[in-house]
Every structure is written in structure tokens, then in C-alpha cells.
Amino acid sequence: LKSHPSNNEEKEAQTQLTKSDELQRLHSQALSAYQQEDYEAAISLLDEILAVCVWDAELRELRAECYIKEGEPSKAISDLKAAAKLKNDNTEAFYKISKIYYQLGDHELSLSEVRECLKLDQDHKQCFSLYKQVKKLNKQIESAEEFIREGRYEDAINKYDSVMKTEPEVPIYATRAKERICHCLSKNQQATEAIKLCTEVLQLEPTNVNALKDRAEAYLLEDMYEE
């Protein structure tokens, strides 16, 4: 405004100042809503600010936190990935992305993201701890799947038992392990055990196609054609 004291410039400057004041007000409201645990309201306010301040990494990280609290992890990942690009050496964003993927049962993507964190800081305690856990689990699952491809069903069952011991806290891994053990039992002609385990999986996930197919195979072994 000082460099171009014309009417047009003054109007533009006043408009931007008004918008800036408005965004600061929205920012205060968003922080207040977040602190009061009204995450839905905080997201709505942050949406408005980020429509203008597209490149603000901190605001994206805050909105990601709100999405996590609201049970919308995929939206949180999207914001965290943007924040990881917008801020140099953003180990925290990579750690959070890896953690979300891990909780969702996507151990391969989790491993990929936690490696990005360790590339930036090999001494990052949280990332290193998560890396060790995911790497161990990933190796066990890969090994179990290799046994299945080779038709070594007993070995695969033992390996998936290890998977459940390695990660007892995140339920998705136990469910996936049981689904694959059921498959092995069915292939191994252990029909009774297969039916029992597949039923357990289907109580949690009634539309699990793999468990339905494997239980059907087990029913065939038992001549239970109606089932």
C-alpha cells in the first residue's frame, strides 16, 4: 500500500487485511474446538482456512489429528502426506502415517513409510521401535505365504500362530491370520477345524469372501452339501 498509494491498491490491501483477520479468528475458533474435543467443528473451521492457506503444514497436521479422533484414518493420511512434503525433515508426519497404516493392517505400506522417517533420522526412537515391530511382522507374514505357495500348510499355520503372538494388540492381524489358517486347514483336509475357525472369522466379517470359500471347501469334505 505504501509503495502504490492508488485507490485500487488500497482496496486490494484492505480486502486482504480483512481476510487475514477473518482467518486468524477462524484459527482461534478451530484451536478452541480442538481443545474442547469438538473435532467435527474443528475440521469444518480448518477446511475454511486451508481453502486459502493451502500450503500450511501445521494446519494440515492439526486437521489430521482431528480426522484420527473422528475415526477417518484415510483422510488423516492424505493431510499427513501433504505435511510431510511441505515441511523439511518431517519425521513426525512419516511416523504417524506409518502408525495409521499399521493399525489398518497394511503392514507393507507401514514399513515403507517408517523407512522414510529413518532416512531422515536414523536415531528417531519411535520410528526405530515401530520399524522393528513392523519388519518382524512383515517377515513372518511373507514367510507364511511362501509356505502356503509351497503347499506346506502345517508350517504356514505355525507361522501365522507366531503372527498373532507378535501383534496381540491390533485385532486386524489376528483376524487375517485366522482367515489364512482356516485356508490351510481346509487345504490340509482338516475340515472340522477349518469350519470352526472360518466361522470365527465370519462372525467378525460376515462378507469375508475368502473365509466363505474355504468354509465351503471344508463343508464339501464333510459331505455337508446344503451348508
Secondary structure by P-SEA (a helix, b strand, c coil): ccccccaaaaaaaaaaaaaaaaaaaaaaaaaaaaaacaaaaaaaaaaaaaacccccaaaaaaaaaaaaaaccaaaaaaaaaaaaaacccaaaaaaaaaaaaaaacaaaaaaaaaaaaaaacccaaaaaaaaaaaaaaaaaaaaaaaaaaacaaaaaaaaaaaaaaaccccaaaaaaaaaaaaaaaaaacccaaaaaaaaaaaaacccaaaaaaaaaaaaaaaccccc
